[in-house]
C-alpha cells in the first residue's frame, strides 16, 4: 500500500489539522451557548449600602408564583440599584 507506514511529516500534519478542527468545534459550541443563555427568576434582589451601620442589606421583592424568563441582554441592561465602592487605605 502506498503511504504505509506514513511519513512523520504526514502524521504531524494530520494531528495539526485535527487539533484545529477540534478547537473550532469547541469555539462554535461556546458561542452558541452564550447566545442562547436565558435567566429564570421568580424574585428581584436589591443589595444596598446602609450609611448608618456600614453593612449591606438585602431586600427580596417576590413576584407572582409564575417564573419570569428574560434574556441575558435584558438581564444585564436592567437598572438594579447595586453600586460599587472604592477601597481606600
C-alpha atoms as one frame of an Amber mdcrd trajectory, in Angstrom:
protein
   0.000   0.000   0.000   1.324   3.448  -0.837   1.933   5.685   2.163   2.345
   2.790   4.627   3.901   3.440   7.032   3.078   7.142   6.897   5.859   9.687
   6.854   6.377  11.595  10.126   5.501  14.860   8.343   2.137  13.416   7.277
   1.343  12.310  10.840   2.228  15.748  12.259   0.173  17.472   9.541  -2.842
  15.251  10.265  -2.602  15.887  14.019  -2.358  19.646  13.425  -5.481  19.588
  11.236  -7.422  17.506  13.784  -6.402  19.893  16.577  -7.592  22.885  14.523
 -10.949  21.217  13.788 -11.381  20.312  17.471 -10.653  23.905  18.544 -13.194
  25.286  16.027 -15.879  22.902  17.305 -15.289  23.993  20.914 -15.377  27.703
  19.939 -18.637  27.250  17.999 -20.208  25.385  20.913 -19.122  28.071  23.398
 -20.501  30.907  21.245 -23.850  29.179  20.724 -24.204  28.564  24.468 -23.526
  32.242  25.219 -26.056  33.433  22.626 -28.885  31.152  23.799 -28.452  31.653
  27.541 -31.516  32.835  29.492 -32.066  33.601  33.144 -35.120  32.403  35.022
 -36.031  34.218  38.188 -39.044  34.479  40.421 -37.749  37.348  42.556 -35.745
  40.539  42.447 -32.763  41.034  44.748 -31.641  44.517  45.709 -28.362  44.990
  47.569 -27.932  48.418  49.086 -25.327  50.075  51.282 -26.501  51.218  54.680
 -24.959  54.565  55.626 -25.744  54.047  59.320 -24.008  50.735  60.030 -21.658
  50.259  57.079 -23.165  46.845  56.359 -25.021  45.584  53.342 -28.713  44.824
  53.471 -30.588  42.503  51.132 -34.152  43.092  50.197 -36.235  40.456  48.376
 -39.292  41.504  46.432 -41.225  38.388  45.425 -43.283  38.307  42.268 -46.160
  36.013  41.460 -45.629  32.250  41.546 -45.005  32.143  37.795 -41.398  32.369
  36.698 -40.130  35.209  34.579 -37.868  34.341  31.627 -35.577  37.115  30.484
 -32.686  37.084  28.058 -29.134  37.787  29.171 -29.187  41.127  27.290 -32.252
  42.287  29.218 -30.784  40.981  32.477 -27.554  42.926  32.131 -29.303  46.100
  30.929 -31.670  46.113  33.916 -31.495  49.028  36.322 -30.512  47.226  39.510
 -29.547  49.536  42.375 -26.172  47.860  43.007 -23.238  50.226  43.091 -19.537
  49.671  43.615 -17.382  51.362  46.217 -13.684  52.229  46.068 -11.452  50.787
  48.754  -9.187  53.420  50.276  -6.196  52.619  52.511
